[in-house]
């Protein structure tokens, strides 16, 4: 798998709950349709392990078969629509890409 990992925070004028509702509702409706999307996981952040990690509301992990599949998704109209919607949201984010390596699974 090749993953796009996003760490996101809400706009300053939204509550955490409003952000999660938008993220898992209207924004998810656009994201689900990305071509080549194989898996998608959300983590709602309810606490930070250390103070330098505070201020984030969620993590989203979008998985594709390859780097090329991610590039195809990025070139799609669905991606453009999702990015346009996020632009309206005004929150912060960190976005990183890379190949996934499973270090432990439930069968190990």
N, C-alpha and C positions, 0 to 999 in steps of 0.2 A: 504494500500500500504506500501511497504518497499522500501526505497529510498537509492540509492548510489548518494551522492552529491560530485562533484569534482569541485574544484576551481583551475584554471590552468593559467599559464603564459607561454609566448612564450620563445623560446631559445633567448639568447642575440643577436644572429646574424640574427634574423628574424624580419620583421616588424609586427605590429599588424595585418595588412591586410593579410599578408602571413600566419600567424597563424590561423586566422579565416577561410581562404580558405581551409587550410589543415584539420582543425578540422571538418568543415562542409562538406568536400569533401572526400578525401581518408580515413581519420579516421572514418568518419560517415559510409562509405560503410562497414567497418568491424563491427562497433558497432551495426548497425541496425539488424544484424543477430544473436545477442545474444539470446539464448533460454530463454523463459519466460519473455522477455522484454515487458512490458505493455504500457509504455509511456516514452517519452524522450523529455526533454525540454532543450534548450540552451539559455543562456543569454550572449550576447556580451557586455562586460563591456566597456562603453564609458567614464565613469568618476567615481571617488572614492568619497565617502561621506566625508572622513577624510584622512589625510596624512598617517596614519598607515595602511590604506586599499589600498594604491596605489601599482601599480606594477603587478596587475592581469589583465588578458585579457578576461576571460570568466568563466561561471559557467555552469555545465552540471548536470542535474538531471535525473537519470535513475530509473524508477519505476518498481517494481516487485510485485507479489502477497504476498510474504512472505520472511522471512529470508532464508528459505530452497530453495526458487526459486533463490535467489541471489547466494547461495552456489552452486547450480547446474550450474548457468551461469559461476561462477568462475572456475568450473571444466571443462568447455567446451573447445573444440579446438578453437572456435570463440573468447573466452576470451583470450586464449593464443596468438592468432594472433594479437589481438588488443593491448595487453600489449607489445608484441615484437615491434610493430610499434611505440608505445609511447616511448619505450626505445631508439629508433633511433632519436626521436624528440628533446630530451635534455632539455625540459622546466621543470618548477617546478609545483608541484601540492599538494593540500591538498585533501584527500579522506576520507569521513566519511559515516557511514551507520546507518540507524535507521528507526523505524516505523514512518509513516507520520500521523499527526493529523491535520485535517482541522479545522482551527480556524474561518474561514469566507469563505463563497462561495457566488457567485452572487445571489443565491436564498435566502440568509439570510436577 
